[in-house]
């Protein structure tokens, strides 16, 4: 970010005289501030105003300030605002308008981050591109992303997340995207909605700020979206593996890559799974919309880098292969990865560790039990972790499958059992909600 204090004050309509001091970075974590930074003291478990001194020590030259003027620090410039969060968001709107990139927005119950990574790799073949870092995709994370994009950014790719209605609407209206995509409608956060249709309605809020005539990419097989689309307001393109405007035919699925064809052009992505092909179709759709050739799109898809813990191949300490997909989980996503993993040709046994899928509401146990339909006889052993997975354990036990169930307070026993069972030629899939902490299991399996 390159804005002067005077410019920031004018953008936020803060009265008074402010210097032309250049602000080079903006942070709401005082530990991350660097020289020339603006500190944003957000209210959290503790009020951010309490950390202004630490921000000053780390190089901050200015801070937003909503406490009384009498308490304002004198060692740095204070920008008085009535609401720090609102000022932060308003400044992001100003900065985005100043840089003026084309904005691509992505939401969905699963695959947002992978789709964002694919899209960024594609668009970077021709444009200066910046994307959401990590999972900064909410009312604070998205403005943070905007305010950290370089001045030369031509394409800005924003991931939009939610767990309640109206969250994506706010983000979309703030960002005013030129094009948008919905990856899929799953069951994530179902406990906060009446049904999957409620989730579909929430995801469609991405069109609330979509520019008139802009592009909306939607999954062809998702009937829940059909009644919500407004073809008179924006261009609609469907994507999928069957009867879609952007349609792919999968040619080959391997452990670390998938090859598919769109019309006469062949593409390869360095990840497994038909669900990742659908994510790639979104990147393809965005690319074509902004004039990229099949060759440019193919080059971008072939070299994109996944964000950590999304379909990531790792090695256990004993040499076994680990497929870590542990950032989030819902029944649709878990079923897809189980199905794709079952198709792989592997040197040894196929094992799975599945942890609870959170925030599914009253039907949670039934949805966990339904995962049995995706665990065929190619799975030699199944490890289950968490109270909700008890329902799946009971179904698998009735099928006389080799299953090991552990409560959430038995993580150490789970790790011990996995280390004992895992053979050097085995391949283990790990999938579960981020809140179940499977990252610790992965770390322990890799440790000496």
Buried (B, 14 or more C-beta within 10 A) or exposed (E): BBBBBBBBBEBBEBEEEBEEBEBBBBBBBBEEBEEBBBBBBBEEEEEBBEBBBBBBEBBBBBBBBBBEEEEBBEEBBBBBBEEBBEBBBBBBBBBBEEBEBBBBBBBBBBBBBBBBBBBBBBBBBBBBBBBBBEBBBBBBBBBBBBBBBEEEBBBBBBBBBBEEBEBBBBBBBBBBBBBBBBBBBBBBBBBBBEEBBBBBBBBBBBBBBBBEEBBBBBBBBBEBBEEBBEEEBBEBBBBBBEEBBBBBEEEEBEBEBBBBEBEEEEBBBBBBBBBBBBBBBBBBBBBBBBEBEBEBBBBBBEEBEBBEBBBBBBEBEEEBBBBBBBBBBBBBBBBBBBBBBBEBEBEBBBBBBBBBBBBBBEEBBEBBBBBBEBBEEEBBBBBBBBBBBBBBBBBBEEEEBEBBBBBBEBBEEBBEBBBEBBEEEBBBBBBBBBBBBBBBBBEBBBEE
